[in-house]
Amino acid sequence: GTREQRWEMRVHDLGTRRIVHLIDRTGSYTAERMRVDFVANASHELRTPLASLLGYIETLQDEAGEDPAIRGRFLKIMNDEARRMQRLIEDLISLSRIEADKYRKPEQTVDLNTLVEEVRLELIGGGRPRAADLEFDLSAVPPVLGDRVQLSQLLHNIIGNAMKYGRDATPVRFQLAQRDDGMVQLSVADEGEGIPPEHIPRLTERFYRVDSGRSRAMGGTGLGLAIVKHVVERHRGRLDIASIVGKGTTVTILLPGLTGAQPPEAVS
Ligand code: ADP
């Protein structure tokens, strides 16, 4: 959105002189506005599946509920709606945890080779559609100072997106490598329909979606990349999203490796 300039004026009357103090409140206004929008969006996202659930419960309570075929069909839909609410609440909790940890340095020594392998097995084991198209190109990388749970979430979210928005029967390629400057590079490339450039800067905003219908149909919460951004920031890393419409998207994350990026202190 547009960033409105907002000033607060304070006048100090000193008898013979008057001091006019202008304070730039633009930043805090934006933060407050974002918080209000966030609560409104989150409530709306929860209200929709909840209204649907209540509707089905009501229908099942009258005669329709006695037909086993209808019951089965409705219970399946109700299960999907409840799961959608559960995913949303879990993502909201994750996001608030990561935000609460913002100023706390992550301090686990995380071996990304092992973590990626765990996530790979979870993705395949979860019976996710298209899991067979996952390709992993892994090279040994130095450990990073990090938070294992949050880095696992980051991996799930970026690989999950590539699987959700990639085209059927096209591969999703994951790469893990060390760069010459000591940074560890994680990237995920898909061959989906890509993202028009004007949307790219906004993808990490909470609930921002290019195509809400598609996101919802794929079970998306609209919070995945917001979580990724916060995890990357907490780990002092970098996030880059590159996309070509019609060709696909590549998400790249750089994290400081424990060796190389942080040279040992000089010995005197
Ligand atoms: P969602 O739960 O909607 O997937 P995300 O925060 O993970 O939420 O992503 C935000 C939006 O960015 C998605 O709704 C989708 O429009 C777009 N997006 C994310 N990853 C990709 C991708 N690999 N290809 C195309 N679009 C993507």
Residues whose N, C-alpha, C, O or C-beta is under 5 A from the ligand:
A	BS01	ADP	N161 A162 Y165 G192 G194 I195 L203 Y208 R209 V210 D211 S215 G220 T221 G222 L223 G224 L225 A226 T249
